[in-house]
Amino acid sequence: MIKNLDFLKLKMTINKVFLLLVFFLFLNCQQESKYSKTLKKEKESGKIFNDLIFDMKFGQTKDDYFNICYELNKKKLITSGGREFSPEYIMYPKKENKNSKKIKMSFNGIFDKNNIIEGLNLRFNYYTWSPWNKDYNSSYLIEEIKDTLLVWFPGNDFFKLDLKDKENFAYIKIDGNRRIRIYKIDAKDIAVKIEDVSKIN
């Protein structure tokens, strides 16, 4: 009798685990299909969005990229960065007040084998970030960056996609050939990747 009860409990536990796995697989497939459907729809729309930041565009050359950076540096709008992502640009809040938080943006061009711009990698963090100040955590910054990018790149909204390899998520926005992804790197930094998806099969 006891063995039968133990067997029934084990069977019920296995059934629950199986149902949970099926449920999570279903959710995962739904999310993937939303992304796949959006990507397919936007690529098939034939709309072309080549604008990036600072008058940079998909299709420009590496020389164009460095010339733009040179001119921005000459005007003291950007500086050389202190890390692999260089140059750096300081974003000032529209209204200065005691709660204003300056944001540092670093960026690098992504080039194909012919040195043509096919995207940008960007990093954002609060200028006065500190590990003990929770108000400067990347959890707050990601929402601020999402709103900023919607102003810079109007069109479709961002949607959330759970990341498989982390207990984390990404925001994704696709307008025609241009895809923008935002995700947290750590408590300090937010990553943004802007890509031309017209060549992706």
C-alpha positions as CSV (number, residue, x, y, z in Angstrom):
1,M,0.0,0.0,0.0
2,I,2.8,2.4,1.0
3,K,4.7,1.5,-2.2
4,N,1.6,2.2,-4.3
5,L,1.2,5.6,-2.6
6,D,4.8,6.5,-3.2
7,F,4.5,5.4,-6.9
8,L,1.3,7.6,-7.3
9,K,3.1,10.6,-5.8
10,L,6.0,10.1,-8.1
11,K,3.8,9.8,-11.1
12,M,1.9,13.0,-10.1
13,T,5.2,14.9,-9.7
14,I,6.4,13.7,-13.1
15,N,3.1,14.7,-14.7
16,K,3.4,18.2,-13.1
17,V,6.9,18.6,-14.3
18,F,6.0,17.5,-17.8
19,L,3.0,19.9,-17.9
20,L,5.3,22.8,-16.8
21,L,7.8,21.9,-19.5
22,V,5.1,21.9,-22.1
23,F,3.8,25.2,-20.8
24,F,7.2,26.9,-21.0
25,L,7.9,25.5,-24.4
26,F,4.6,26.8,-25.6
27,L,5.4,30.3,-24.2
28,N,8.8,30.2,-25.8
29,C,7.4,29.2,-29.2
30,Q,4.9,32.0,-28.9
31,Q,7.6,34.6,-28.2
32,E,9.8,33.3,-31.0
33,S,6.9,33.3,-33.4
34,K,6.1,36.9,-32.5
35,Y,9.7,37.9,-33.3
36,S,9.8,35.8,-36.5
37,K,6.5,37.2,-37.7
38,T,7.5,40.8,-37.0
39,L,10.9,40.3,-38.7
40,K,9.3,38.7,-41.8
41,K,6.5,41.3,-42.0
42,E,9.0,44.2,-41.8
43,K,11.4,42.8,-44.3
44,E,8.6,42.1,-46.7
45,S,7.2,45.6,-46.3
46,G,10.1,46.9,-48.5
47,K,10.5,49.9,-46.2
48,I,14.1,51.1,-45.9
49,F,15.4,52.9,-42.8
50,N,19.1,53.6,-43.0
51,D,19.4,56.4,-40.4
52,L,21.6,55.7,-37.4
53,I,23.1,58.4,-35.1
54,F,25.0,61.6,-35.8
55,D,24.1,61.5,-39.6
56,M,25.6,58.0,-39.8
57,K,23.8,55.6,-42.1
58,F,23.8,52.0,-43.2
59,G,25.8,51.8,-46.4
60,Q,28.4,54.5,-45.6
61,T,32.1,53.5,-45.6
62,K,34.4,53.1,-42.7
63,D,36.1,56.4,-43.8
64,D,32.7,58.1,-43.7
65,Y,32.3,56.9,-40.1
66,F,35.7,58.1,-39.0
67,N,35.3,61.5,-40.8
68,I,31.9,62.0,-39.0
69,C,33.6,61.1,-35.6
70,Y,36.5,63.5,-36.4
71,E,34.1,66.4,-37.1
72,L,32.1,65.6,-33.9
73,N,35.3,65.5,-31.9
74,K,36.4,68.8,-33.4
75,K,33.2,70.4,-32.3
76,K,33.7,68.8,-28.8
77,L,30.5,66.9,-29.0
78,I,32.3,63.6,-28.5
79,T,35.5,62.5,-26.8
80,S,37.7,59.5,-27.0
81,G,36.4,56.8,-24.7
82,G,38.2,55.1,-21.9
83,R,37.2,51.6,-22.9
84,E,36.8,49.5,-26.0
85,F,33.7,51.3,-27.0
86,S,34.9,54.6,-28.3
87,P,34.1,57.5,-28.9
88,E,31.9,58.7,-26.0
89,Y,29.0,61.2,-26.0
90,I,27.4,62.7,-22.9
91,M,23.6,63.0,-23.0
92,Y,22.2,65.8,-20.9
93,P,18.7,65.7,-19.4
94,K,16.3,68.2,-21.0
95,K,15.5,69.7,-17.7
96,E,18.3,70.1,-15.2
97,N,17.2,69.5,-11.6
98,K,18.5,67.8,-8.5
99,N,17.3,64.5,-9.8
100,S,18.8,64.9,-13.3
101,K,21.1,62.1,-14.4
102,K,23.6,62.5,-17.2
103,I,24.1,59.5,-19.4
104,K,27.3,58.3,-21.1
105,M,26.9,56.8,-24.5
106,S,29.8,54.9,-26.2
107,F,29.6,53.5,-29.7
108,N,31.4,51.5,-32.3
109,G,30.6,50.9,-36.0
110,I,30.0,47.4,-37.3
111,F,31.5,46.9,-40.7
112,D,31.2,44.2,-43.3
113,K,34.2,42.7,-45.2
114,N,34.1,45.7,-47.6
115,N,34.3,48.2,-44.7
116,I,30.7,49.3,-45.2
117,I,28.6,50.2,-42.2
118,E,26.0,47.5,-41.4
119,G,25.3,48.5,-37.8
120,L,26.3,50.1,-34.6
121,N,27.1,48.8,-31.1
122,L,26.3,51.2,-28.3
123,R,26.8,51.1,-24.5
124,F,25.0,53.3,-22.0
125,N,25.5,54.0,-18.3
126,Y,24.7,56.8,-15.9
127,Y,27.6,59.2,-15.8
128,T,27.9,59.1,-12.0
129,W,27.1,55.4,-11.7
130,S,28.0,53.8,-8.4
131,P,27.2,50.3,-7.2
132,W,25.7,51.4,-3.9
133,N,23.2,53.9,-5.5
134,K,20.2,51.9,-6.7
135,D,18.7,54.9,-8.5
136,Y,21.6,54.5,-11.0
137,N,21.1,50.8,-11.7
138,S,20.7,49.6,-15.3
139,S,17.2,48.4,-14.5
140,Y,16.1,52.1,-14.4
141,L,18.4,53.1,-17.3
142,I,17.0,50.5,-19.7
143,E,13.6,52.1,-19.6
144,E,15.1,55.5,-20.1
145,I,17.1,54.3,-23.1
146,K,14.1,52.6,-24.6
147,D,12.1,55.9,-24.5
148,T,15.0,57.8,-25.9
149,L,15.4,55.4,-28.8
150,L,11.7,55.7,-29.6
151,V,12.3,59.5,-30.0
152,W,15.4,59.0,-32.1
153,F,13.9,56.3,-34.2
154,P,10.1,56.7,-34.4
155,G,7.9,54.0,-35.9
156,N,7.1,50.6,-34.4
157,D,7.2,50.1,-30.6
158,F,9.6,47.9,-28.8
159,F,8.4,44.5,-27.6
160,K,9.9,42.3,-24.9
161,L,11.7,39.0,-25.6
162,D,12.9,36.7,-22.9
163,L,16.5,35.6,-23.3
164,K,17.1,31.9,-23.1
165,D,20.7,32.0,-21.7
166,K,20.0,34.4,-18.9
167,E,17.4,35.4,-16.4
168,N,17.0,38.5,-18.4
169,F,15.1,40.0,-21.3
170,A,15.7,42.2,-24.4
171,Y,13.6,44.9,-26.0
172,I,13.4,44.6,-29.8
173,K,12.1,47.1,-32.3
174,I,12.1,46.4,-36.1
175,D,11.3,49.0,-38.7
176,G,11.7,47.7,-42.3
177,N,15.4,46.7,-42.6
178,R,16.5,48.2,-39.3
179,R,16.5,46.2,-36.1
180,I,17.3,47.6,-32.6
181,R,17.9,45.4,-29.6
182,I,18.4,46.6,-26.0
183,Y,19.5,44.5,-23.1
184,K,21.2,44.7,-19.8
185,I,24.9,43.7,-19.5
186,D,25.2,44.1,-15.8
187,A,24.1,46.5,-13.0
188,K,25.9,49.4,-14.7
189,D,25.7,49.0,-18.5
190,I,22.9,48.8,-21.1
191,A,23.8,47.4,-24.6
192,V,22.1,48.5,-27.8
193,K,22.7,46.9,-31.2
194,I,21.4,48.5,-34.4
195,E,21.6,46.3,-37.5
196,D,20.5,46.2,-41.1
197,V,18.6,42.9,-41.3
198,S,17.9,43.1,-45.1
199,K,20.7,40.6,-45.7
200,I,19.6,38.1,-43.1
201,N,17.8,35.0,-44.5
